Amino acid sequence: MLDELGDWRKTHYTKEINSDLIDEEVFLGGWVRNFRDLGGLKFISLQDKFGERQITLKKGVVDNELFEKTKLGYQYCIMVKGIVKKFNEAPGGIEIIPSEIKILNTTPDKLPIDMTGETVSELDLRLNNRALDLRSLKNQAIFEIRGELLRSIRNFLFERNFTEITTPKIIGSATEGGTELFPIIYFEEEAFLTQSAQLYKEQLSGVYERVFEISDCFRAEKSRTKRHICEIFTLDLEIAFSTMEDVLKILEAMVYNAIKDIRENQMSALKYLKVDKTTILPEIPFPIYKYEEIIDLINNKFSFDIDFGEDISTEAYRKLGEEFIGYYYITHWPMSIKPFYIMPSINPKYSESFDLQKGMLELTSGGTRIHNKVQLINALEEKGLNPLAFTSHLNTFDYGMPPHAGFGLGIDRWLTILCGLDDIREAVMYPRTPDRLTP
Ligand code: AMO
């Protein structure tokens, strides 16, 4: 028989229970991380969204009927009414002596994954049971850091006169060239899920001047790596009256500020993940290397054979990441491997484009954009794209489009790095990959 919630309401989260509350009655609610029955003594670790507290039942101290009937399974959903007591041996130096316990929901005897923190279940199994898995202390730490990261980014940008925009995720034609799109059926027409906010953020830089969006984008890449997912969460940013150089400065200041905020406000989560000594304030400005310098280094030092105009392979990035472990920029990529909207350099072999790297991982790409309509039409044609498919976008360039520059940053990849995780899927609540559409 389950108990009714009735008029019980939580008075505190576990993290709010401190020594100011000694001898006071509180109502806590959450899940049973651990239950130990030692005969005359029973311990419950009660966990909620912010942490855990020990509930202690000692025979003779608590009501006898309560003592006898308290038998709990892992992850039972319970509420506890009890008195806060000081007890140095308990975690945090505090325990709760219960007067009543309500069992609001139960669980099977055997859970699909370990929730005590004693062993780590395999990632795919955890992802299959994600809502349960997300209750783990490790996941609590990861997603507290994510929350702080997003808060920090927004605060930073609002303080600098940015406008948060929201652009369509259902689109009629490609933004990043024709590949890697998910087609969908839109009534009688074919449509697509957006790959990035690129075209809309450019258009809106001609309205609100400094814009950003944090949103889902969809990449139909069949890449089964620890760095790729099909539904990504990106920060897209665009600044009018600016070039790549201005954007590099804003980006590094934003990265610095986010790590500062995370260290200030989420140190215990960093410590839990054992990254408090590695997720540290980077030195700014970040070093800037040109693409050509980077491929020379890779070729000469690591005996690769990358020609100008080739992308840098994963293996080459891996070596590069051993050489440069921090944040750094790679600029002036060959125009031939950049999207149509990127501004060519004075020597059109190169482009006004950049990536922000952290070690081997690409976190961001961006650059100065073309703002002249004729030049943009030519750029589309050069990439083998049909300007007619971009008519509505191109039309906006008739009405005084300012020079502009921006970037797109993969939040999931950044969180993977900040939390020292091995696999990007750990940094996403419900990841989508070529092999995973549920839960
Ligand atoms: P790009 O395609 O490089 O640029 O994407 C920007 C950033 O998004 C992240 N990212 C991914 N993360 C995980 N899995 C994927 N499959 C994946 N694909 C991309 C990366 C990447 O750096 N419109 C341009 C940006 C711009 O110029 O403003 C764009 O979308 O961290």
Boltz pocket constraint, residues with backbone or C-beta under 6 A from the ligand:
constraints:
  - pocket:
      binder: B
      contacts: [[A, 176], [A, 195], [A, 196], [A, 197], [A, 198], [A, 219], [A, 221], [A, 227], [A, 228], [A, 229], [A, 230], [A, 232], [A, 234], [A, 237], [A, 362], [A, 363], [A, 364], [A, 365], [A, 366], [A, 367], [A, 406], [A, 407], [A, 408], [A, 409], [A, 410], [A, 411], [A, 412], [A, 413], [A, 424]]
      max_distance: 6.0
